[in-house]
Amino acid sequence: MSNESLANLLREERRFAPPADLAANANVTSEAYEQAAADRLGFWAEQARRLSWSTEPTETLDWTNPPFAKWFADGKLNVAYNCVDRHVEAGNGDRVAIHFEGEPGDTRSITYAQLQDEVSKAANALIELGVRTGDRVAIYLPMIPEAVISMLACARIGAPHSLVFGGFSADALATRINDADARVIITADGGYRRGKPSALKPAVDEALTRPGTENVRSVLVVRRTGQSLEEAGGVWTEGRDVWWHDVVDRQSEQHTPEAFDAEHPLFILYTSGTTGKPKGILHTTGGYLTQVAYTHSAVFDLKPETDVFWCTADVGWVTGHSYIVYGPLANGATEVLYEGTPDTPHQGRWWELVQKYGVTIFYTAPTAIRACMKWGDDIPAKFDLSSLRILGSVGEPINPEAWIWYRKHIGADATPVVDTWWQTETGGIMISPLPGVTATKPGSAQIAVPGICATVIDDEAKDVPNGGGGYLVLTEPWPAMLRTIWGDDQRYRDTYWSRFEGKYFAGDGAKKDDDGDIWLLGRVDDVMLVSGHNISTTEVESALVSHPKVAEAAVVGAADPQTTQSIVAFVILRGTANAEDEGLVAELRAHVAKALGPIAKPKRIMTVAELPKTRSGKIMRRLLRDVAENRELGDVTTLTDSSVMDLIQTKLPSASTED
Ligand code: 6R9
């Protein structure tokens, strides 16, 4: 698409109506909004009936002690029973739950009946290792079936899990083990990444030498790569370390799940936050499972008999918890689990897997979509992607250019794209189009899903009118909400509930367009103040990426004596563009000025080869601000690749331009 036609498309605010057949057979119709608006709690009580309870709840929400919510408090259920056993009991034991694809190409398909056996054995093994209801288990695994099995085994015995992403260091692992006071760790010798084995167990060994980790009794180790532990720098500690194949494989396949209170802790998941120690976000059982099951069915229109779902997130992030493990499995879905990176061994690997497994619903992040755009349209074009019927996006604002590319080149210009806004803290999807109902708009997450109350307010906590911008808030409690920060109720209150009385402040900026649809504008900490104007980093980035020579962009505000802040942009060019092209910077500045007005024109633009990102793909603007303000770099430990920053810093003097 030419740049001009894209601009026209956006100017028209073109909407894409739901495909007629999808709308006719959709799981959710527009009535759901009316029903939820008329009786919100009644709506959620009805959604809770999707689950199998051993004691049906009679209470829906207890909000007598805000911000501490209880949902379905007198109900009892077992999460693993809901995600596994009940599907077998319903006669679907032969349905594939997980199509696993290892990075080296090894595969394993696990039916619900097999999953029931595996989860039961792992639960029995954890009990043998002394894990009791309420004990915390840390899970530090690659994307292999044992990660899902371990999570469900923990849920089955009521032991809250704490996943630590396999890319995190020994230090990050130690901090999380310590904070949650974990008793057992489940890990692997390693996993495969970019064509090579990548060790994990040595990081566990190192973490367990740190103070505060003394209560870890056992380390259960999956053999995945078969590498020598000693060569990888680890040690086997007799009496503490045990192999999965020694301990789990010999267990009985029988385990009777016990029902737990709806408010029993299900998991802790740490989010790094910009300052201070990581926050252990606590999620509980009944409300969480209700919302993730409902949203997975409503937002992805899941038909468990025929769909093949694939969420590309890592299980170590909340997206993996809610939309690889708990939502899809509660709904009896068939899904793909892929261990590796999208470009190993070639840049078409994802699309090859879509073709191989006949994936119908695909859920990924904008950063990945932009990477695929950069690699070129011809790559997905080599594969048969005709099975796809719904595409999802999560993790960052998706710029209209990437949205349209995704729909056109992956979705054959026909599949709805659902841009889903939510957070680790919200547990499940909160704002998103519904594929059979909403006419979608490129770049906008649009409206809160039925039963969720979100709005945009100003500094005085007043709703902004259509066309206005401000802070995104949630005005009513929701079933999958975090219950607290593990061990720190006061920090929970202060972080989320103190900025605006009685409202949950998500930390994101947003605007409402003329139709009242919500557009996310990034973290408010990232909003720039230029000569008295608030300018969103997201909007300037989106304008830059709409230029045909730009693949990706990150924008920050740098302190400026004249204008308070000035806009500094870091851009990655598309394959054919030349970084030394003198005219390009001027062209890009003019392009932004045309799209957003002269005030939003970046003062400096630097071309770079890579951008600093967290391991879940979010741009670390804090580090770019350090560069733009010539400061020493702050904490780089959550960066995927710290050499990126060296590269960017060396580029600094030559590539900048002043007004
Ligand atoms: C699920 C997840 C949460 C933050 C959130 C926001 C950003 C996520 C988004 C989005 C715009 C979307 N975010 N989805 N921004 N549009 N569709 O990503 O959780 O890792 O906790 O991050 O991600 O800034 O506040 P988490």
Boltz pocket constraint, residues with backbone or C-beta under 6 A from the ligand:
constraints:
  - pocket:
      binder: B
      contacts: [[A, 271], [A, 317], [A, 318], [A, 319], [A, 393], [A, 394], [A, 395], [A, 396], [A, 397], [A, 398], [A, 419], [A, 420], [A, 421], [A, 422], [A, 423], [A, 424], [A, 425], [A, 431], [A, 445], [A, 506], [A, 507], [A, 508], [A, 520], [A, 521], [A, 522], [A, 523], [A, 616]]
      max_distance: 6.0
